[in-house]
């Protein structure tokens, strides 16, 4: 036996243990970073569902992993305009979380600069149209800069009249369920953000009537498969939402996700799932609530 062999073995064992400790430390750093990113993302989601005059909101959010690509916000821009949006960043993990947080800041009523254009006369601002907001996001988040893309549904709603202006960028069209039982897809829009292909025809408008419900969702909902590999699909979502007529908006969102879980069975989630409900109803007394 070589007289140096025992010391060589000990040296290898020492090096392997050192590598193991380094890997464990890096894994802990990554875990800590993911937890921090998840905490930041959760802090950006509205804490409770607001009511603004005749507009009532509810949602359900089920992240696929600790850090996901879905993010949304609902906030007043002035007394006649409520902004609501839902974004879905490609992929998962810290990179997607960083993009979603950056977009949230860009669309913040307090820190963002995309939502209002200054004027030299009263009221000294103009609300940026949905088409203009998406064009600004295209310029601010080009794919070649971030190597990430995202989809978005962006809406401006009048809380008194129910008038809605909207635009989509590569996002599943919001579903409008009228009080008479008919359904309308709000499908005006263009390609995903980052490709810099906007057109004024991307913007649409709709008038909500008493009892109408508008639902925004991400494709993680409709693309969820069951144990046979069959996707849930938009038709099942529409049927599920129709079945919730008579339930309050919060229960409708909750029951819709329960129906999705029942459909999926033992099939593992494939993506984040977000469902936002907006109801136009004068049942609540006037007054802003946050």
SERO-4910 file (N, C-alpha, C, O; in steps of 0.05 Angstrom, whole numbers):
BEGIN
 pado doro    nc1    nc2    nc3   cac1   cac2   cac3    cc1    cc2    cc3    oc1    oc2    oc3
  Unk    A     17    -24      0      0      0      0     18     25      0     38     26     14
  Unk    A     10     45    -15     25     70    -17     24     84     10      2     88     21
  Unk    A     47     92     21     47    105     47     32    132     47     24    141     68
  Unk    A     28    145     23     14    171     22    -16    168     18    -30    188     19
  Unk    A    -26    143     14    -54    140      8    -73    149     30    -92    163     24
  Unk    A    -68    142     55    -86    151     76    -89    181     77   -111    191     80
  Unk    A    -67    196     75    -68    225     76    -83    235     51    -98    255     53
  Unk    A    -80    222     28    -94    231      3   -124    227      7   -140    243     -1
  Unk    A   -132    204     19   -160    199     24   -172    220     43   -194    230     39
  Unk    A   -156    226     64   -165    246     83   -169    273     70   -187    288     76
  Unk    A   -150    279     52   -151    305     38   -176    306     20   -190    327     19
  Unk    A   -182    284      6   -206    283    -11   -232    286      6   -250    300     -1
  Unk    A   -232    272     29   -255    274     46   -259    302     56   -281    312     58
  Unk    A   -237    315     63   -238    343     72   -249    361     50   -266    379     55
  Unk    A   -239    357     26   -248    374      3   -278    369     -3   -293    388     -8
  Unk    A   -286    344     -1   -314    337     -6   -332    350     15   -354    360      9
  Unk    A   -324    349     40   -339    361     62   -341    391     58   -362    403     64
  Unk    A   -319    403     49   -319    432     45   -338    440     22   -353    459     24
  Unk    A   -338    423      0   -356    428    -21   -385    425    -12   -403    440    -20
  Unk    A   -390    404      4   -417    400     14   -427    423     30   -450    432     28
  Unk    A   -410    434     47   -417    457     63   -422    482     46   -441    497     51
  Unk    A   -406    485     25   -410    508      7   -437    506     -8   -451    525    -10
  Unk    A   -443    481    -17   -468    477    -31   -492    481    -12   -512    493    -20
  Unk    A   -489    472     12   -511    476     32   -515    505     38   -538    515     41
  Unk    A   -493    521     40   -495    549     45   -508    564     22   -524    582     26
  Unk    A   -501    556     -3   -513    569    -27   -543    561    -29   -559    578    -36
  Unk    A   -549    537    -22   -577    528    -23   -593    544     -2   -616    552     -8
  Unk    A   -582    549     21   -596    565     41   -599    593     32   -620    606     37
  Unk    A   -578    604     19   -580    632      8   -603    634    -12   -618    653    -12
  Unk    A   -605    614    -30   -626    613    -50   -653    611    -36   -672    625    -44
  Unk    A   -655    594    -16   -681    591     -2   -689    617     12   -712    625     10
  Unk    A   -669    630     24   -674    656     37   -683    677     17   -702    692     22
  Unk    A   -670    677     -7   -677    696    -28   -705    691    -38   -720    710    -42
  Unk    A   -712    666    -42   -739    659    -51   -760    667    -30   -781    678    -37
  Unk    A   -754    663     -5   -773    670     16   -776    701     17   -799    711     21
  Unk    A   -754    715     14   -756    744     14   -772    754    -10   -789    772     -7
  Unk    A   -767    742    -34   -782    750    -58   -812    744    -54   -829    760    -63
  Unk    A   -818    721    -43   -846    713    -38   -859    733    -19   -882    740    -23
  Unk    A   -845    740      2   -856    759     21   -861    786      8   -882    799     13
  Unk    A   -843    795     -9   -847    821    -23   -871    819    -42   -888    837    -42
  Unk    A   -873    797    -57   -896    794    -75   -922    794    -59   -941    808    -67
  Unk    A   -924    779    -37   -948    778    -22   -956    805    -11   -980    812     -9
  Unk    A   -936    821     -4   -941    847      7   -953    866    -13   -965    886     -6
  Unk    A   -949    861    -39   -959    878    -61   -988    872    -68  -1001    888    -80
  Unk    A   -997    848    -61  -1025    841    -67  -1043    856    -47  -1038    856    -23
  Unk    A  -1065    868    -57  -1084    882    -38  -1091    864    -15  -1097    840    -18
  Unk    A  -1092    876      9  -1097    860     33  -1126    850     35  -1131    828     45
  Unk    A  -1145    867     26  -1172    858     27  -1187    869      3  -1179    889     -9
  Unk    A  -1209    856     -4  -1224    864    -27  -1239    891    -22  -1254    892     -2
  Unk    A  -1234    911    -38  -1247    937    -34  -1274    939    -47  -1281    922    -64
  Unk    A  -1289    959    -40  -1313    967    -54  -1310    997    -60  -1304   1013    -42
  Unk    A  -1314   1004    -85  -1313   1032    -93  -1341   1039   -105  -1346   1033   -128
  Unk    A  -1357   1053    -89  -1384   1060    -98  -1399   1035   -107  -1406   1018    -91
  Unk    A  -1404   1032   -133  -1420   1010   -144  -1402    987   -154  -1413    968   -165
  Unk    A  -1376    988   -150  -1358    967   -158  -1349    950   -134  -1339    961   -114
  Unk    A  -1353    924   -136  -1346    906   -114  -1326    886   -125  -1328    876   -148
  Unk    A  -1306    879   -109  -1284    862   -118  -1281    838   -100  -1287    839    -76
  Unk    A  -1271    816   -112  -1263    792    -97  -1242    778   -114  -1241    782   -138
  Unk    A  -1226    760   -101  -1206    745   -116  -1198    720   -101  -1203    717    -77
  Unk    A  -1185    703   -116  -1172    679   -106  -1145    677   -120  -1143    680   -145
  Unk    A  -1124    673   -104  -1097    671   -115  -1083    646   -104  -1081    643    -80
  Unk    A  -1074    628   -122  -1061    604   -113  -1034    602   -128  -1034    592   -151
  Unk    A  -1012    610   -115   -986    608   -128   -977    580   -132   -981    563   -115
  Unk    A   -964    575   -155   -954    548   -161   -930    541   -143   -928    519   -133
  Unk    A   -912    561   -139   -889    558   -122   -889    581   -103   -907    598   -103
  Unk    A   -869    582    -85   -867    604    -66   -867    631    -81   -879    650    -72
  Unk    A   -852    632   -103   -850    656   -119   -862    651   -147   -852    633   -161
  Unk    A   -882    666   -154   -895    662   -180   -893    686   -198   -879    705   -192
  Unk    A   -907    684   -220   -907    706   -240   -932    722   -241   -934    742   -255
  Unk    A   -953    713   -226   -979    728   -226   -978    751   -205   -967    748   -183
  Unk    A   -989    774   -213   -991    796   -194  -1014    814   -204  -1018    817   -228
  Unk    A  -1028    826   -185  -1050    844   -193  -1052    867   -173  -1041    866   -152
  Unk    A  -1068    887   -182  -1073    909   -164  -1100    922   -171  -1109    920   -194
  Unk    A  -1112    934   -152  -1137    949   -155  -1134    975   -139  -1129    973   -115
  Unk    A  -1137    998   -152  -1132   1023   -138  -1146   1046   -152  -1149   1046   -176
  Unk    A  -1155   1066   -136  -1167   1090   -148  -1146   1109   -160  -1125   1113   -147
  Unk    A  -1152   1119   -184  -1134   1140   -195  -1146   1168   -191  -1131   1187   -188
  Unk    A  -1172   1169   -190  -1186   1193   -181  -1214   1184   -173  -1220   1160   -174
  Unk    A  -1232   1203   -167  -1258   1195   -157  -1276   1182   -178  -1296   1170   -171
  Unk    A  -1268   1185   -203  -1284   1173   -225  -1270   1150   -239  -1280   1140   -259
  Unk    A  -1246   1142   -230  -1231   1122   -244  -1218   1102   -225  -1202   1110   -207
  Unk    A  -1224   1077   -228  -1211   1055   -213  -1195   1039   -233  -1205   1030   -253
  Unk    A  -1169   1035   -226  -1151   1019   -243  -1151    990   -232  -1150    986   -208
  Unk    A  -1153    971   -250  -1149    943   -242  -1133    930   -264  -1137    934   -288
  Unk    A  -1113    913   -256  -1098    899   -275  -1089    872   -264  -1088    868   -240
  Unk    A  -1083    854   -282  -1073    827   -275  -1051    821   -295  -1055    821   -319
  Unk    A  -1027    815   -284  -1004    807   -302   -995    779   -296  -1000    768   -275
  Unk    A   -983    767   -316   -972    740   -314   -945    740   -328   -943    740   -352
  Unk    A   -924    739   -311   -896    739   -322   -888    710   -329   -895    692   -314
  Unk    A   -875    707   -351   -866    680   -359   -847    669   -338   -831    683   -327
  Unk    A   -850    642   -334   -832    628   -316   -839    633   -287   -859    644   -280
  Unk    A   -821    623   -270   -824    625   -241   -797    630   -229   -776    628   -242
  Unk    A   -797    638   -204   -771    643   -190   -765    672   -187   -782    689   -192
  Unk    A   -740    677   -179   -733    705   -172   -734    724   -196   -742    746   -193
  Unk    A   -725    715   -220   -725    732   -243   -753    741   -250   -758    765   -255
  Unk    A   -773    723   -250   -800    730   -255   -811    749   -233   -825    768   -239
  Unk    A   -804    743   -208   -813    760   -186   -802    788   -189   -817    807   -183
  Unk    A   -777    791   -197   -766    818   -200   -780    834   -221   -785    858   -218
  Unk    A   -787    821   -244   -802    834   -265   -830    842   -255   -838    865   -260
  Unk    A   -843    824   -241   -870    831   -232   -870    854   -212   -888    871   -212
  Unk    A   -850    854   -194   -848    876   -175   -842    902   -189   -853    923   -182
  Unk    A   -824    901   -210   -818    926   -225   -843    937   -239   -847    961   -240
  Unk    A   -858    919   -251   -883    927   -265   -903    939   -245   -916    959   -250
  Unk    A   -905    927   -221   -922    937   -200   -914    966   -193   -932    983   -189
  Unk    A   -889    971   -191   -879    998   -185   -886   1017   -208   -893   1040   -203
  Unk    A   -882   1008   -233   -888   1025   -256   -918   1033   -256   -925   1054   -266
  Unk    A   -935   1015   -246   -964   1019   -247   -975   1028   -220   -999   1027   -215
  Unk    A   -957   1037   -202   -966   1046   -176   -978   1074   -177   -966   1092   -189
  Unk    A  -1002   1079   -166  -1013   1106   -166   -996   1126   -151   -999   1150   -156
  Unk    A   -979   1117   -133   -963   1135   -117   -935   1139   -128   -924   1161   -127
  Unk    A   -923   1118   -138   -895   1120   -148   -892   1117   -178   -872   1125   -189
  Unk    A   -912   1106   -191   -911   1102   -220   -915   1128   -235   -926   1147   -225
  Unk    A   -905   1128   -260   -907   1152   -276   -922   1147   -302   -922   1164   -320
  Unk    A   -934   1123   -304   -947   1116   -329   -977   1121   -329   -990   1121   -349
  Unk    A   -988   1126   -305  -1017   1126   -302  -1031   1153   -308  -1054   1154   -314
  Unk    A  -1015   1175   -305  -1026   1201   -310  -1006   1218   -326   -982   1217   -321
  Unk    A  -1017   1234   -344  -1001   1253   -359  -1006   1281   -348  -1030   1289   -345
  Unk    A   -985   1297   -342   -989   1324   -331  -1001   1343   -351   -995   1341   -375
  Unk    A  -1018   1361   -342  -1029   1382   -358  -1023   1409   -346  -1017   1411   -322
  Unk    A  -1024   1430   -362  -1018   1457   -352  -1043   1471   -341  -1042   1493   -332
  Unk    A  -1066   1457   -343  -1091   1469   -334  -1106   1449   -316  -1099   1425   -316
  Unk    A  -1126   1457   -302  -1142   1439   -285  -1154   1417   -301  -1164   1422   -323
  Unk    A  -1154   1393   -291  -1146   1384   -264  -1116   1378   -262  -1107   1365   -243
  Unk    A  -1100   1388   -282  -1071   1386   -283  -1061   1357   -288  -1037   1351   -284
  Unk    A  -1079   1340   -297  -1070   1313   -306  -1092   1301   -324  -1115   1310   -325
  Unk    A  -1083   1281   -339  -1101   1266   -356  -1095   1236   -351  -1072   1228   -351
  Unk    A  -1116   1221   -345  -1113   1192   -341  -1103   1179   -366  -1115   1182   -388
  Unk    A  -1081   1165   -364  -1069   1151   -388  -1088   1128   -397  -1098   1113   -380
  Unk    A  -1093   1127   -422  -1112   1107   -433  -1099   1079   -431  -1075   1077   -429
  Unk    A  -1115   1058   -431  -1104   1030   -430  -1085   1025   -453  -1064   1013   -449
  Unk    A  -1091   1034   -477  -1073   1030   -499  -1046   1044   -494  -1025   1032   -500
  Unk    A  -1047   1068   -484  -1022   1083   -478  -1006   1069   -456   -981   1068   -458
  Unk    A  -1019   1059   -436  -1005   1045   -415   -990   1021   -426   -967   1017   -419
  Unk    A  -1003   1005   -442   -990    982   -454   -967    989   -472   -947    976   -473
  Unk    A   -970   1011   -487   -948   1021   -504   -924   1029   -487   -901   1024   -494
  Unk    A   -930   1043   -464   -908   1051   -446   -894   1027   -434   -870   1026   -432
  Unk    A   -910   1006   -427   -898    982   -416   -881    968   -437   -860    957   -430
  Unk    A   -890    968   -462   -874    957   -484   -847    970   -485   -826    956   -488
  Unk    A   -846    997   -483   -821   1011   -485   -803   1007   -461   -779   1007   -463
  Unk    A   -816   1003   -438   -801   1001   -413   -790    973   -408   -770    969   -394
  Unk    A   -804    953   -419   -796    925   -413   -793    909   -439   -807    890   -444
  Unk    A   -774    918   -456   -769    903   -481   -757    875   -475   -742    872   -456
  Unk    A   -764    856   -490   -755    828   -485   -725    826   -486   -713    812   -469
  Unk    A   -712    840   -504   -683    838   -506   -668    849   -482   -645    843   -478
  Unk    A   -682    865   -466   -669    877   -442   -672    858   -418   -653    855   -403
  Unk    A   -696    847   -414   -701    831   -391   -701    801   -396   -699    785   -377
  Unk    A   -703    793   -421   -706    765   -428   -729    751   -414   -728    727   -408
  Unk    A   -749    767   -407   -774    758   -395   -796    773   -410   -793    796   -418
  Unk    A   -818    760   -412   -842    774   -423   -865    769   -404   -864    752   -387
  Unk    A   -886    786   -408   -909    782   -391   -934    790   -406   -933    806   -425
  Unk    A   -956    779   -397   -982    786   -408   -997    804   -387   -990    803   -364
  Unk    A  -1017    818   -397  -1032    836   -378  -1060    841   -389  -1064    844   -413
  Unk    A  -1079    843   -370  -1104    855   -375  -1105    881   -358  -1101    880   -334
  Unk    A  -1111    903   -371  -1110    929   -357  -1137    943   -362  -1146    946   -384
  Unk    A  -1150    951   -340  -1177    963   -341  -1178    989   -326  -1165    993   -305
  Unk    A  -1194   1007   -336  -1202   1032   -323  -1233   1031   -320  -1247   1029   -340
  Unk    A  -1242   1032   -295  -1271   1030   -290  -1282   1054   -276  -1269   1065   -258
  Unk    A  -1305   1063   -285  -1319   1085   -271  -1336   1073   -249  -1355   1058   -256
  Unk    A  -1331   1079   -224  -1346   1066   -202  -1375   1075   -200  -1391   1063   -186
  Unk    A  -1382   1098   -213  -1409   1108   -211  -1426   1097   -234  -1449   1089   -229
  Unk    A  -1415   1097   -258  -1431   1090   -282  -1427   1061   -291  -1444   1051   -305
  Unk    A  -1404   1049   -284  -1398   1022   -294  -1386   1022   -322  -1383   1001   -334
  Unk    A  -1378   1045   -332  -1365   1046   -358  -1336   1036   -355  -1322   1044   -337
  Unk    A  -1327   1019   -374  -1301   1006   -373  -1286   1010   -399  -1297   1007   -420
  Unk    A  -1261   1018   -396  -1242   1018   -418  -1220    998   -412  -1212    995   -389
  Unk    A  -1212    982   -432  -1193    961   -426  -1175    955   -449  -1181    964   -472
  Unk    A  -1154    941   -444  -1136    931   -465  -1122    906   -454  -1115    905   -431
  Unk    A  -1117    887   -472  -1103    862   -465  -1077    861   -481  -1076    870   -503
  Unk    A  -1057    848   -469  -1032    843   -483  -1025    813   -479  -1013    806   -459
  Unk    A  -1034    797   -498  -1028    768   -497  -1041    753   -474  -1034    730   -468
  Unk    A  -1060    766   -461  -1073    755   -437  -1100    743   -443  -1113    752   -462
  Unk    A  -1108    722   -429  -1135    712   -433  -1156    734   -430  -1155    749   -411
  Unk    A  -1175    736   -449  -1195    757   -448  -1212    756   -422  -1221    734   -415
  Unk    A  -1216    778   -409  -1235    778   -386  -1263    769   -396  -1271    773   -419
  Unk    A  -1277    756   -377  -1303    745   -383  -1325    762   -369  -1324    765   -345
  Unk    A  -1343    772   -385  -1365    789   -375  -1391    772   -374  -1402    766   -395
  Unk    A  -1400    766   -350  -1425    752   -347  -1447    772   -340  -1448    784   -319
  Unk    A  -1466    775   -360  -1487    794   -356  -1508    783   -337  -1510    759   -333
  Unk    A  -1524    801   -325  -1544    793   -307  -1566    775   -320  -1579    760   -306
  Unk    A  -1569    777   -347  -1589    761   -360  -1578    733   -368  -1593    717   -380
  Unk    A  -1553    727   -359  -1543    700   -364  -1525    698   -389  -1512    677   -392
  Unk    A  -1524    718   -405  -1506    717   -429  -1478    723   -421  -1473    735   -400
  Unk    A  -1459    715   -438  -1430    719   -432  -1417    733   -456  -1423    727   -479
  Unk    A  -1398    750   -449  -1383    766   -469  -1354    765   -463  -1346    768   -440
  Unk    A  -1337    760   -483  -1308    760   -479  -1297    787   -487  -1302    797   -509
  Unk    A  -1283    799   -469  -1270    825   -475  -1243    820   -488  -1223    820   -474
  Unk    A  -1244    817   -514  -1221    806   -528  -1205    826   -544  -1188    819   -560
  Unk    A  -1210    852   -540  -1194    872   -554  -1166    873   -542  -1163    874   -518
  Unk    A  -1146    872   -559  -1118    872   -549  -1098    864   -570  -1105    860   -593
  Unk    A  -1073    862   -561  -1051    855   -579  -1033    835   -567  -1041    821   -548
  Unk    A  -1009    832   -578   -990    812   -568   -979    819   -540   -983    841   -530
  Unk    A   -964    800   -528   -953    804   -501   -934    827   -500   -924    837   -520
  Unk    A   -930    836   -476   -912    859   -471   -883    851   -477   -874    830   -468
  Unk    A   -869    869   -490   -841    864   -496   -835    863   -525   -811    864   -533
  Unk    A   -856    860   -542   -852    857   -571   -856    884   -585   -850    886   -609
  Unk    A   -866    904   -571   -868    931   -582   -886    932   -607   -880    944   -627
  Unk    A   -909    919   -605   -928    919   -627   -955    927   -616   -972    910   -609
  Unk    A   -960    953   -614   -985    964   -603  -1001    978   -626   -989    989   -644
  Unk    A  -1027    978   -623  -1044    992   -642  -1067   1003   -626  -1076    991   -607
  Unk    A  -1078   1026   -635  -1100   1039   -620  -1125   1021   -620  -1141   1024   -602
  Unk    A  -1127   1003   -639  -1150    985   -640  -1148    964   -618  -1167    948   -614
  Unk    A  -1125    963   -604  -1122    944   -582  -1141    950   -559  -1146    933   -542
  Unk    A  -1151    974   -558  -1167    983   -535  -1197    979   -540  -1207    985   -562
  Unk    A  -1211    970   -520  -1240    966   -522  -1255    980   -500  -1242    990   -481
  Unk    A  -1281    980   -501  -1297    992   -480  -1323    977   -478  -1333    965   -497
  Unk    A  -1335    978   -454  -1360    964   -449  -1374    978   -426  -1362    989   -408
  Unk    A  -1401    976   -427  -1417    988   -406  -1429    966   -388  -1444    950   -398
  Unk    A  -1421    966   -363  -1432    947   -344  -1460    955   -336  -1466    978   -332
  Unk    A  -1477    935   -333  -1505    939   -324  -1508    927   -296  -1491    912   -287
  Unk    A  -1529    935   -283  -1535    925   -256  -1533    894   -255  -1546    880   -270
  Unk    A  -1516    884   -236  -1513    855   -233  -1493    842   -250  -1487    818   -247
  Unk    A  -1481    857   -269  -1460    845   -286  -1436    838   -270  -1429    852   -250
  Unk    A  -1423    816   -277  -1398    808   -265  -1376    804   -286  -1380    792   -306
  Unk    A  -1353    816   -280  -1330    814   -298  -1308    798   -284  -1301    804   -261
  Unk    A  -1297    778   -298  -1277    761   -286  -1251    763   -302  -1250    759   -326
  Unk    A  -1229    768   -288  -1202    767   -299  -1188    742   -288  -1192    735   -265
  Unk    A  -1172    729   -304  -1158    705   -295  -1133    701   -311  -1129    713   -332
  Unk    A  -1115    684   -301  -1091    677   -315  -1094    649   -327  -1111    633   -319
  Unk    A  -1077    643   -346  -1080    618   -361  -1073    593   -345  -1078    571   -354
  Unk    A  -1061    597   -321  -1057    575   -303  -1083    561   -296  -1083    538   -288
  Unk    A  -1105    576   -297  -1131    565   -290  -1142    547   -312  -1148    524   -308
  Unk    A  -1143    558   -336  -1155    543   -358  -1137    522   -370  -1146    503   -382
  Unk    A  -1110    524   -365  -1092    504   -376  -1086    482   -356  -1071    463   -363
  Unk    A  -1097    483   -332  -1093    462   -312  -1105    436   -324  -1128    436   -333
  Unk    A  -1089    414   -323  -1099    389   -334  -1109    371   -311  -1102    375   -288
  Unk    A  -1125    351   -319  -1133    330   -300  -1115    306   -302  -1095    307   -317
  Unk    A  -1122    284   -289  -1105    260   -289  -1104    247   -317  -1086    231   -322
  Unk    A  -1122    254   -335  -1122    243   -362  -1108    262   -381  -1107    256   -405
  Unk    A  -1098    284   -371  -1083    303   -388  -1102    323   -403  -1093    336   -421
  Unk    A  -1127    324   -395  -1146    342   -408  -1146    369   -394  -1149    370   -369
  Unk    A  -1143    391   -409  -1143    417   -396  -1171    426   -387  -1191    418   -398
  Unk    A  -1171    442   -366  -1197    452   -355  -1212    468   -376  -1236    463   -380
  Unk    A  -1199    487   -388  -1210    502   -410  -1229    524   -402  -1240    525   -380
  Unk    A  -1233    542   -421  -1251    566   -416  -1280    558   -413  -1294    569   -397
  Unk    A  -1289    538   -429  -1317    530   -427  -1325    520   -399  -1346    527   -389
  Unk    A  -1307    505   -386  -1313    495   -359  -1313    519   -340  -1329    520   -321
  Unk    A  -1295    538   -344  -1294    561   -326  -1320    577   -329  -1332    585   -309
  Unk    A  -1329    581   -353  -1354    596   -357  -1377    582   -344  -1394    594   -331
  Unk    A  -1379    555   -348  -1401    540   -336  -1400    542   -306  -1420    544   -293
  Unk    A  -1375    541   -294  -1372    543   -265  -1381    570   -255  -1395    572   -235
  Unk    A  -1374    591   -269  -1382    618   -261  -1412    622   -264  -1425    635   -247
  Unk    A  -1424    611   -285  -1453    613   -288  -1467    599   -264  -1488    608   -255
  Unk    A  -1455    577   -255  -1467    562   -233  -1466    577   -207  -1480    569   -188
  Unk    A  -1451    599   -205  -1448    614   -181  -1468    637   -178  -1468    651   -159
  Unk    A  -1486    639   -199  -1506    660   -197  -1523    656   -172  -1532    634   -167
  Unk    A  -1526    677   -157  -1541    674   -131  -1522    674   -107  -1531    680    -85
  Unk    A  -1497    667   -112  -1477    668    -91  -1463    696    -92  -1462    708   -113
  Unk    A  -1453    705    -69  -1439    730    -69  -1412    727    -84  -1404    704    -89
  Unk    A  -1400    749    -91  -1377    748   -109  -1354    733    -97  -1340    718   -111
  Unk    A  -1349    736    -71  -1327    722    -58  -1331    692    -59  -1312    677    -65
  Unk    A  -1356    683    -54  -1361    654    -55  -1360    644    -84  -1351    621    -89
  Unk    A  -1367    661   -103  -1365    653   -131  -1337    647   -139  -1331    627   -153
  Unk    A  -1318    664   -131  -1290    660   -137  -1279    635   -123  -1265    619   -135
  Unk    A  -1286    632    -98  -1277    609    -83  -1288    583    -94  -1273    564    -98
  Unk    A  -1313    582   -101  -1325    558   -111  -1314    551   -139  -1312    528   -146
  Unk    A  -1307    572   -155  -1296    567   -181  -1269    552   -179  -1263    534   -194
  Unk    A  -1252    561   -159  -1227    547   -155  -1230    520   -143  -1214    502   -148
  Unk    A  -1251    516   -127  -1256    489   -117  -1265    471   -139  -1257    447   -139
  Unk    A  -1280    481   -158  -1287    465   -181  -1263    457   -197  -1261    434   -207
  Unk    A  -1244    476   -200  -1219    470   -214  -1203    448   -200  -1193    429   -213
  Unk    A  -1201    449   -174  -1187    429   -158  -1201    402   -161  -1187    381   -163
  Unk    A  -1227    401   -161  -1242    376   -165  -1237    364   -192  -1235    340   -195
  Unk    A  -1235    381   -212  -1229    372   -239  -1201    361   -241  -1197    340   -253
  Unk    A  -1182    375   -229  -1153    366   -231  -1149    340   -217  -1132    324   -226
  Unk    A  -1163    335   -195  -1159    310   -180  -1130    309   -169  -1122    327   -155
  Unk    A  -1116    288   -175  -1089    284   -165  -1068    297   -183  -1044    295   -177
  Unk    A  -1076    309   -205  -1057    321   -223  -1044    346   -210  -1059    362   -198
  Unk    A  -1018    348   -211  -1004    370   -197  -1009    396   -212  -1013    396   -236
  Unk    A  -1010    418   -197  -1012    445   -209   -989    450   -228   -967    441   -223
  Unk    A   -994    464   -250   -974    470   -270   -965    499   -270   -945    506   -281
  Unk    A   -981    516   -257   -976    545   -259   -991    559   -237  -1008    547   -223
  Unk    A   -985    585   -233  -1001    601   -215  -1029    603   -225  -1034    601   -249
  Unk    A  -1048    606   -207  -1076    609   -214  -1087    634   -200  -1085    636   -175
  Unk    A  -1097    653   -215  -1109    677   -204  -1136    682   -217  -1139    680   -241
  Unk    A  -1156    688   -201  -1183    694   -210  -1193    719   -195  -1194    719   -171
  Unk    A  -1200    740   -210  -1210    765   -198  -1238    770   -208  -1244    769   -232
  Unk    A  -1256    775   -190  -1284    781   -196  -1290    811   -191  -1282    822   -170
  Unk    A  -1305    823   -209  -1314    851   -207  -1344    851   -212  -1353    842   -233
  Unk    A  -1359    862   -193  -1388    863   -196  -1397    892   -195  -1389    908   -179
  Unk    A  -1415    899   -214  -1427    926   -214  -1455    924   -202  -1473    911   -214
  Unk    A  -1459    936   -179  -1484    934   -165  -1488    957   -147  -1469    966   -134
  Unk    A  -1512    968   -146  -1519    990   -129  -1529    981   -102  -1540    997    -87
  Unk    A  -1526    956    -95  -1537    945    -70  -1523    957    -46  -1535    960    -24
  Unk    A  -1497    964    -49  -1482    976    -27  -1487   1006    -26  -1490   1018    -48
  Unk    A  -1487   1019     -3  -1490   1048     -2  -1466   1062    -14  -1444   1050    -14
  Unk    A  -1469   1086    -26  -1446   1100    -37  -1425   1105    -17  -1430   1106      7
  Unk    A  -1401   1109    -27  -1378   1116     -9  -1354   1099    -16  -1356   1076    -24
  Unk    A  -1331   1112    -15  -1306   1098    -21  -1297   1082      2  -1298   1091     25
  Unk    A  -1288   1057     -3  -1278   1040     18  -1252   1028      8  -1249   1021    -15
  Unk    A  -1233   1025     26  -1207   1012     18  -1202    990     37  -1181    976     34
***
